[in-house]
């Protein structure tokens, strides 16, 4: 998946990929933490619009109130 994301030049398409990844992660905290870490390290400079979409999807698909300090 990382290769697919890195090859994609469109922020919109990357946003869709991250959305699918969040859906696939479900409630698996470890997968969500890995995805958050990857996003923070490699995609923090995405346009604001797409960061907001990512955060909104994260909030709607996960129980963020159950995350520990590692996730945040």
Secondary structure by P-SEA (a helix, b strand, c coil): caaaaaacccaaaaaaaaaaaaaaacccaaaaaaaaaaaaaccccccaaaaaaaaaaaaacccccccccccc
